[in-house]
C-alpha cells in the first residue's frame, strides 16, 4: 500500500466514524422535547449510579462484620453528604475517604 492509499483509508475511516457518531444526534434532534425522553434524561443518571454502587459493593470482601460496617459507613457518608450539598465529587471523595479510613483503622 502506498502513501496515497493509506491516506484514503484513513480519510474513509474518519468520515465513517464521524457520521456514525453524529447521525443519531441529527436524526433524533426533534425528540429532545418529547416527555418520555425528558423523563429518561432525569431518571437514568441516578439509576446508573445505583447499579454502579451495587456492583461495587458486591465486589468487596464482606467476610467480616467490620468490613460490612465499613461499607455501610462509606455508603451512608456518601448519601448524607450528597443529600446535604448536592456535590457529586465531594460526596464521592468523602464517602470513599470514610470507607478507607475505616479499613485503615482496622474495622
N, C-alpha and C positions, 0 to 999 in steps of 0.2 A: 504494500500500500504506500503510495507516495503522499507527500505533504498535503496536496490538494484534496485527496480523498479523505484523509484524516480530518481536515477542517470541515468538509461537507458532512461527515458523520457526526462530528461534534455539534455543528450547527443544527442538524436534524434532531439530535437528542435534546438540545437546549430548547428548540421550538416545541417539541412534543412534551417536554417536561413543563414548560410554561403553560401550554394550552390545557394540559390535564390538571394543573393547579388552579388556573384562572377560570376555566369554563364553568365549574359548578357555581362559583360566585356570580358570574354574569348571568347564567341561565336561571338561577333561583333568587335573583335580587328582588323580584316582585313579592316573594313570600316572606320577606323580612317583617312585614307588618301583620302577618297572619297570627291570630290569637294562639294557635297551637304552637307555632314556632317561638313566640314570645314566652309561652309557658315553659317550653323545653329549655329556653335560654335562662330562665330563672331557676329551674329545678335541677338541671343536670350537674352544674358545678358542685352543689352540696352532696348530691348523690354519689358523684365520682369520689369526692373526698371521704365519704363514709365507707365506700368499698375499699379505698386505699388504706384507711385506718384499720379496718377489719383484716385485710390481707397482711398488713404489717404486724398486727398483734398476733395473728395465728402463726406467724413465722418466728415468734420469740420463744425462748425456752421458758416454759411455765411449769417447771418441775418442782419448784419450791414455793411455799406460800409467800415468802418475802419477794420473790420475783413477780408474783401476781400482784402483790401490793404496790411494787414499784411501777408496774404498768398502769394500775388503776390511778395512782397518784399522777403519773405523767399525763394520762388522758384527762383527768379532772382539771389539772392545771391548764392544759391546752384549751379545753372547752370554757373554763372560767375566764381566762384571760381574753379569749376571743369574744365571749359574751360581753365583757366589760368594755373592751377597746375597739373591737371590730378591725383588728390589725393582724392579718394572716401571718406575716413574718414574725411579729412579736410573740404571738401565741405559739407558733411553731418552735421558736428558739427557747422560750421559757418552758414549754412543755417537754421538749427534748432535754433541756438542761436539768429539769427536775427529775426526770427519769434517770439520767446519767448520774446525778448526784446520789440518788437512792442506791443505785448499783455500786457506785464508788464507796459509799458508806457501809456497804456490806448487807444491805437489805435484801 
